[in-house]
Every structure is written in C-alpha cells, then in structure tokens.
Amino acid sequence: MQNKYSIPPRSNPKWKALLNGEIDISLKNFFFQMKVTQVKNQIKNGILPIDTAVDDIVTLCKKFRSARHMKDDLEAIFGKDLVISTVVERNSDYKNEPNEDIADLNKKITFFKNALEKKTKDLKEKEKLILSLQEEVVLQKRKYEVLLNGVDKIKESKVEDNKNNWSFFKLFK
C-alpha cells in the first residue's frame, strides 16, 4: 500500500501566497526550495508573471510528487488542503492523475499545434526554394544547349569554308 496525495489546484490562493513571499517556510526538498526561490526572484524582477509562475510550480510538484520530502513540504504549505488517500496499486505516474488540469492539456495542444504549423510553413518555403532552383537548373540547361548548338553551327560553317577554300585552290592545280 502506498499513500498518495493530490496536488492542490492552481486556483488555490496559497500558491500565489507562497510565491509572493506571504508564506515564509523553509522547504525540505532542495530542488523545490531552489525552484521556488528562483521563481520568487523572477516575479520580483518582473521577468515572470505570477500566473505562469504558479503553473510552473504546480507542474513541478506534479512531476516530482514522489520525491523525498515533497509531501512534507506541501503539507506544511497547504495543511488540510492536501488530500491524502491510500492507494492499493502502485501506479504513481503523475500524467495519469484525474485532476490534471484541462488548462495544462490545452497549453500542450496549443504548443504542439503551433510547432506543427511552423514546421509546415518551413517545409512549404523549402518546397518553393527547391522548385525555383529546379526552374533555374532547367533554364541554365537550355542556355547551355543553345550555346552548344551555336558552337556546333560555327564549327560547321568553318568546315564548309575550309572545303570551299580547298576547292578554290584545286582549280589552280
């Protein structure tokens, strides 16, 4: 048996209180402490909006829910809001949690959709470039053929001239 707990939703005001410094607590999980401190500094310097920061921290907590001292830290922050249940099976994959926010999924869908559109746009531009290069090759090939034909005609005319000259000299023999 394993104790499993659910991460409080993003809408819980204690997330913002933690990141604004209203809740001053020494966290036991080093990585969590480091990330919270980093995000606090980014918020203070105006680099990161509070809502994005909350999203980042909640995602981190979901991802590393089974890390050492993470449960203790979250209990210290949220107290009764942290719902603990006993789970018989050993499935601790955070991605299969039923309370994963739809907003997270929508963000992921939007991200992948934008990436796909960018790749499609890049491919279309590359196709256009390849087509223009192919047209240029065909044009250069035609120019080369014209030049070769011109050279062949000049050679033929010189040969004819030489034949005519020889026939002229033959008259005097």
Backbone bond lengths (Angstrom), bond angles and torsions (degrees), N, CA, C in turn:
res aa  C-N    CA-C-N  psi(-1)  N-CA   C-N-CA  omega(-1)  CA-C   N-CA-C  phi
1 M - - - 1.449 - - 1.520 110.09 -
2 Q 1.298 114.14 150.38 1.444 119.18 -175.58 1.519 108.21 -139.60
3 N 1.323 115.23 138.78 1.464 118.59 174.55 1.517 108.49 -83.52
4 K 1.305 114.96 128.80 1.457 120.66 -179.53 1.521 107.55 -124.46
5 Y 1.295 115.93 142.51 1.454 119.30 -179.21 1.515 109.16 -130.13
6 S 1.304 115.15 153.98 1.462 119.12 178.31 1.529 108.97 -100.25
7 I 1.286 115.05 142.33 1.459 121.47 178.53 1.524 107.71 -76.71
8 P 1.338 117.65 132.63 1.473 119.10 177.85 1.532 111.06 -58.60
9 P 1.317 117.44 148.15 1.474 120.34 -176.65 1.530 111.65 -66.20
10 R 1.312 114.98 161.30 1.465 120.91 -180.00 1.526 112.22 -59.14
11 S 1.302 116.27 -28.38 1.466 120.79 -177.23 1.526 113.06 -72.81
12 N 1.331 117.82 -10.30 1.466 120.77 178.96 1.535 108.99 -64.35
13 P 1.342 118.26 124.74 1.469 121.35 -175.65 1.534 113.73 -65.28
14 K 1.326 117.25 -16.17 1.463 118.99 -179.19 1.524 112.55 -69.46
15 W 1.342 117.57 -23.81 1.466 120.22 175.59 1.525 109.85 -62.57
16 K 1.348 115.28 -49.51 1.473 119.00 179.80 1.519 111.01 -65.82
17 A 1.339 116.01 -37.57 1.472 119.37 178.72 1.532 110.45 -62.47
18 L 1.326 117.11 -39.86 1.467 121.17 178.34 1.524 110.76 -62.92
19 L 1.331 116.47 -44.39 1.457 120.83 -175.65 1.527 113.16 -79.33
20 N 1.327 116.98 -22.08 1.468 120.20 175.84 1.522 112.05 -85.01
21 G 1.325 116.51 -8.70 1.457 120.29 179.75 1.522 113.93 90.79
22 E 1.329 117.47 5.35 1.462 120.79 178.53 1.526 110.75 -70.22
23 I 1.327 116.16 -32.77 1.463 121.08 173.89 1.517 106.55 -101.64
24 D 1.324 115.69 112.00 1.462 120.09 -179.71 1.518 107.58 -106.10
25 I 1.306 115.25 108.85 1.459 120.61 -175.31 1.519 108.80 -140.65
26 S 1.327 115.20 144.05 1.460 120.05 175.85 1.524 107.68 -90.28
27 L 1.313 115.45 115.73 1.460 120.61 -176.92 1.519 110.18 -86.40
28 K 1.325 116.25 145.05 1.466 121.78 -177.44 1.523 112.55 -86.11
29 N 1.321 116.77 -32.39 1.456 120.59 179.35 1.530 107.75 -78.85
30 F 1.328 115.93 116.67 1.461 121.08 -173.40 1.533 111.87 -61.10
31 F 1.318 117.09 -45.89 1.460 120.29 -178.00 1.523 111.10 -63.75
32 F 1.313 116.58 -42.62 1.462 121.42 178.34 1.528 109.96 -62.39
33 Q 1.343 116.64 -44.47 1.468 121.28 178.35 1.525 110.45 -60.42
34 M 1.333 115.91 -44.15 1.461 120.60 -178.35 1.533 110.65 -64.20
35 K 1.329 117.25 -43.97 1.462 121.38 -178.65 1.534 111.18 -67.05
36 V 1.331 117.23 -40.86 1.463 120.50 178.82 1.531 109.64 -63.61
37 T 1.319 117.47 -42.99 1.468 120.96 178.71 1.528 110.51 -63.28
38 Q 1.305 117.03 -43.34 1.465 121.33 179.57 1.533 110.58 -61.39
39 V 1.314 116.27 -45.65 1.463 120.74 -178.52 1.532 110.47 -66.97
40 K 1.325 117.38 -38.62 1.467 120.23 177.00 1.524 110.75 -58.88
41 N 1.323 116.43 -43.77 1.470 120.46 179.00 1.523 111.64 -65.30
42 Q 1.311 117.03 -39.17 1.461 120.18 178.90 1.528 111.28 -66.30
43 I 1.327 116.64 -37.12 1.463 120.63 177.66 1.527 109.04 -67.30
44 K 1.322 116.37 -44.86 1.465 121.52 -178.08 1.531 110.95 -61.90
45 N 1.341 116.65 -36.40 1.464 120.90 -179.23 1.525 113.17 -86.71
46 G 1.320 117.15 0.65 1.458 121.42 177.51 1.517 114.11 76.56
47 I 1.299 117.21 16.70 1.467 121.25 -179.01 1.522 110.81 -81.45
48 L 1.331 116.72 -35.71 1.455 121.97 -172.87 1.527 109.94 -126.41
49 P 1.338 118.23 128.23 1.469 119.96 175.31 1.538 110.36 -69.91
50 I 1.298 116.34 151.03 1.465 122.22 -174.99 1.525 111.64 -60.65
51 D 1.331 117.76 -38.92 1.474 119.95 -178.45 1.528 111.53 -65.89
52 T 1.312 116.70 -40.46 1.462 120.55 176.96 1.521 110.45 -65.49
53 A 1.329 115.36 -39.19 1.462 120.25 179.18 1.527 110.68 -63.27
54 V 1.332 116.37 -42.77 1.466 120.12 178.02 1.527 109.77 -61.83
55 D 1.347 116.82 -43.58 1.470 120.47 177.66 1.528 110.95 -57.44
56 D 1.332 116.01 -44.77 1.470 120.26 -179.11 1.528 111.63 -62.13
57 I 1.318 116.33 -44.84 1.464 120.51 -176.95 1.535 110.74 -69.36
58 V 1.320 117.61 -41.07 1.471 120.43 178.86 1.532 109.96 -63.83
59 T 1.323 116.22 -42.47 1.470 120.12 178.10 1.522 110.38 -61.93
60 L 1.317 116.36 -42.47 1.467 121.03 177.69 1.528 110.64 -60.00
61 C 1.323 116.29 -45.52 1.474 120.12 -179.94 1.523 111.49 -63.52
62 K 1.327 117.03 -39.18 1.463 119.93 178.26 1.519 110.73 -65.94
63 K 1.316 115.17 -40.95 1.456 119.71 -176.98 1.524 111.80 -68.45
64 F 1.324 116.81 -39.05 1.464 121.06 -175.44 1.530 112.19 -111.77
65 R 1.315 116.38 33.30 1.467 120.57 -177.88 1.520 112.53 -59.40
66 S 1.329 117.42 -29.00 1.463 119.11 -177.75 1.536 112.17 -92.83
67 A 1.323 117.35 4.99 1.469 120.10 179.37 1.529 110.00 -68.58
68 R 1.308 114.15 155.29 1.464 121.08 -178.32 1.528 110.46 -60.16
69 H 1.303 117.74 131.74 1.468 127.64 176.93 1.529 114.35 70.75
70 M 1.329 119.24 0.12 1.462 119.90 -179.92 1.524 110.51 -64.19
71 K 1.327 116.29 -43.81 1.466 120.15 179.45 1.522 110.22 -62.88
72 D 1.336 117.31 -41.80 1.472 120.48 179.18 1.528 111.07 -61.33
73 D 1.315 115.95 -43.34 1.471 120.12 -179.87 1.521 110.96 -63.63
74 L 1.322 116.62 -43.90 1.465 119.69 -179.24 1.531 111.40 -68.28
75 E 1.330 117.37 -35.05 1.468 120.00 175.86 1.522 110.43 -65.20
76 A 1.334 117.18 -37.47 1.462 120.66 178.82 1.525 111.07 -66.59
77 I 1.322 116.59 -34.22 1.465 120.18 -179.18 1.519 111.33 -79.91
78 F 1.327 117.31 -48.69 1.459 121.37 -170.05 1.518 114.94 -100.71
79 G 1.299 118.17 -19.86 1.458 120.86 179.11 1.512 112.21 58.64
80 K 1.323 118.05 -116.85 1.461 123.54 -176.24 1.533 112.95 -69.15
81 D 1.312 116.43 -21.41 1.468 119.35 -179.11 1.526 112.38 -67.53
82 L 1.327 116.35 -18.68 1.456 120.32 -179.81 1.525 108.12 -85.02
83 V 1.311 116.49 107.02 1.457 121.85 -176.52 1.520 108.48 -85.84
84 I 1.343 115.14 123.78 1.459 120.52 -179.57 1.515 108.00 -111.66
85 S 1.317 116.59 132.86 1.457 120.82 177.94 1.513 108.56 -133.34
86 T 1.309 115.17 155.31 1.458 120.07 178.34 1.513 108.28 -93.51
87 V 1.300 115.52 129.59 1.447 121.11 -177.28 1.523 108.32 -118.71
88 V 1.328 116.18 133.80 1.454 119.95 -177.49 1.522 110.87 -82.63
89 E 1.334 117.68 -45.72 1.459 118.75 -179.51 1.522 110.41 -75.94
90 R 1.314 114.94 165.47 1.459 119.60 -172.15 1.528 111.71 -105.76
91 N 1.284 118.37 33.20 1.458 121.87 -179.81 1.521 109.03 -89.39
92 S 1.329 115.57 107.58 1.467 118.72 -178.39 1.514 111.51 -115.99
93 D 1.322 117.10 21.55 1.455 120.29 179.50 1.524 108.57 -72.01
94 Y 1.321 116.08 115.29 1.456 120.36 -174.39 1.521 112.70 -64.32
95 K 1.315 117.78 -22.45 1.458 120.43 -177.43 1.524 111.55 -71.16
96 N 1.314 117.71 -21.20 1.456 120.56 -178.82 1.525 112.62 -92.49
97 E 1.306 116.51 6.69 1.463 119.46 179.96 1.525 109.84 -67.56
98 P 1.318 117.18 136.35 1.460 119.43 -178.76 1.526 112.37 -70.94
99 N 1.333 117.90 -19.94 1.463 118.80 -176.11 1.529 112.93 -94.77
100 E 1.344 116.58 14.63 1.469 117.62 176.20 1.521 107.34 -65.34
101 D 1.297 115.12 129.76 1.468 119.82 -173.22 1.519 112.45 -63.76
102 I 1.322 114.64 142.42 1.459 121.15 176.07 1.529 108.64 -65.41
103 A 1.319 116.84 -30.14 1.462 119.93 179.10 1.525 110.47 -61.12
104 D 1.334 116.73 -39.30 1.466 120.48 177.16 1.523 110.55 -60.11
105 L 1.316 115.02 -46.26 1.459 119.39 -179.21 1.526 111.28 -64.81
106 N 1.332 116.77 -40.43 1.464 120.29 177.89 1.520 111.36 -64.11
107 K 1.334 116.76 -38.80 1.472 120.37 177.30 1.521 110.49 -63.42
108 K 1.332 116.56 -43.18 1.458 120.35 179.34 1.522 110.64 -63.77
109 I 1.336 116.63 -43.19 1.464 120.71 179.56 1.525 109.83 -61.97
110 T 1.329 116.73 -45.24 1.459 120.70 179.56 1.517 111.19 -62.34
111 F 1.331 116.52 -42.82 1.464 121.13 179.71 1.528 110.61 -59.36
112 F 1.339 116.38 -49.59 1.455 120.16 -177.97 1.530 111.89 -68.79
113 K 1.327 116.21 -34.34 1.460 120.23 177.44 1.530 110.16 -64.31
114 N 1.336 116.81 -44.70 1.465 120.80 178.58 1.529 111.26 -64.32
115 A 1.329 116.04 -40.27 1.468 119.86 178.82 1.524 110.41 -63.61
116 L 1.325 116.46 -41.24 1.455 121.08 179.09 1.532 111.06 -64.94
117 E 1.341 116.57 -42.69 1.464 120.08 178.23 1.523 111.02 -62.23
118 K 1.327 116.89 -40.00 1.470 120.82 179.45 1.521 110.26 -65.32
119 K 1.323 116.77 -43.76 1.468 120.41 178.84 1.530 110.15 -63.32
120 T 1.335 117.14 -40.96 1.452 121.49 179.42 1.527 110.10 -63.37
121 K 1.324 116.08 -43.36 1.464 121.03 178.54 1.528 110.03 -62.20
122 D 1.329 116.94 -44.72 1.461 121.23 178.77 1.529 110.61 -60.76
123 L 1.336 116.90 -42.35 1.464 120.56 179.25 1.526 111.46 -64.01
124 K 1.332 116.98 -40.40 1.454 120.13 179.22 1.523 110.65 -64.31
125 E 1.340 116.63 -40.00 1.462 119.81 177.98 1.530 110.59 -65.60
126 K 1.315 117.24 -39.17 1.461 120.64 178.30 1.526 110.70 -66.19
127 E 1.335 116.90 -39.21 1.464 120.56 176.81 1.526 110.67 -60.66
128 K 1.346 116.63 -43.75 1.463 120.53 179.06 1.526 110.50 -61.97
129 L 1.324 116.61 -42.03 1.458 121.01 179.00 1.524 110.88 -63.10
130 I 1.323 116.71 -43.51 1.469 120.72 179.20 1.521 110.40 -63.21
131 L 1.336 117.47 -42.80 1.463 120.51 178.96 1.527 111.12 -62.95
132 S 1.320 117.23 -42.35 1.470 119.34 179.45 1.528 110.52 -66.42
133 L 1.332 117.62 -36.75 1.459 120.37 177.38 1.531 110.73 -66.84
134 Q 1.331 116.10 -39.69 1.464 119.62 177.46 1.529 110.74 -62.85
135 E 1.339 117.04 -41.73 1.459 120.93 177.87 1.531 110.41 -63.12
136 E 1.312 116.57 -40.39 1.462 121.47 178.60 1.530 110.58 -63.66
137 V 1.326 117.14 -40.58 1.461 121.16 178.40 1.524 109.97 -63.26
138 V 1.339 117.38 -44.27 1.466 121.13 178.82 1.520 110.02 -61.70
139 L 1.320 117.98 -43.22 1.461 122.60 179.23 1.528 111.04 -62.25
140 Q 1.343 116.46 -46.34 1.466 120.31 179.15 1.530 110.85 -63.92
141 K 1.328 117.33 -35.79 1.463 121.36 178.52 1.533 110.39 -64.67
142 R 1.330 115.72 -42.28 1.465 120.11 177.90 1.528 111.05 -62.71
143 K 1.340 116.46 -42.95 1.464 120.32 178.30 1.527 110.51 -61.43
144 Y 1.318 115.86 -41.28 1.462 120.60 179.69 1.524 110.60 -63.84
145 E 1.339 116.23 -42.42 1.465 120.40 178.68 1.525 111.15 -63.07
146 V 1.327 117.26 -40.40 1.462 121.42 178.37 1.525 109.25 -62.78
147 L 1.326 115.95 -44.43 1.463 119.73 178.85 1.528 111.16 -61.64
148 L 1.335 116.72 -44.43 1.458 119.92 178.71 1.526 111.47 -61.65
149 N 1.328 115.88 -42.36 1.471 119.54 177.93 1.522 110.63 -61.98
150 G 1.326 116.44 -41.04 1.466 120.29 178.28 1.508 111.19 -63.48
151 V 1.337 117.48 -42.93 1.464 121.41 178.83 1.515 109.82 -63.74
152 D 1.317 117.69 -41.80 1.469 121.71 178.79 1.530 110.42 -61.90
153 K 1.337 117.68 -41.57 1.465 121.19 179.99 1.531 110.53 -65.82
154 I 1.337 115.83 -39.47 1.471 119.18 178.44 1.524 109.56 -64.16
155 K 1.326 116.92 -43.43 1.466 120.29 178.47 1.517 110.63 -60.98
156 E 1.340 115.76 -44.09 1.465 119.85 179.93 1.522 110.99 -61.92
157 S 1.311 116.17 -41.76 1.464 118.57 -179.19 1.524 110.47 -67.48
158 K 1.328 118.90 -35.79 1.462 121.55 178.16 1.537 109.69 -67.00
159 V 1.296 116.04 -40.14 1.467 119.76 178.14 1.527 109.67 -62.39
160 E 1.335 116.29 -43.92 1.468 120.55 178.93 1.523 110.30 -62.82
161 D 1.343 115.91 -42.45 1.460 120.08 178.58 1.521 110.15 -60.95
162 N 1.310 116.45 -44.40 1.468 120.22 180.00 1.530 110.58 -62.53
163 K 1.324 116.85 -40.66 1.468 120.21 178.44 1.519 110.00 -62.68
164 N 1.333 115.80 -42.85 1.458 119.95 179.46 1.522 110.72 -63.83
165 N 1.320 116.29 -41.28 1.467 119.77 178.77 1.516 110.67 -63.03
166 W 1.283 119.31 -41.96 1.460 122.60 -179.52 1.520 110.28 -66.53
167 S 1.298 115.10 -38.19 1.461 116.59 179.71 1.533 110.56 -68.98
168 F 1.328 117.18 -31.73 1.450 120.64 176.80 1.519 110.09 -65.08
169 F 1.359 116.59 -42.50 1.469 120.39 179.97 1.526 111.68 -68.90
170 K 1.279 116.11 -28.79 1.470 119.96 -179.15 1.540 110.84 -66.94
171 L 1.315 114.83 -26.63 1.448 118.90 179.83 1.533 111.10 -64.04
172 F 1.308 116.99 -29.60 1.454 121.09 -175.98 1.515 113.65 -90.77
173 K 1.254 117.88 -2.62 1.458 119.50 -179.27 1.478 112.92 -80.13
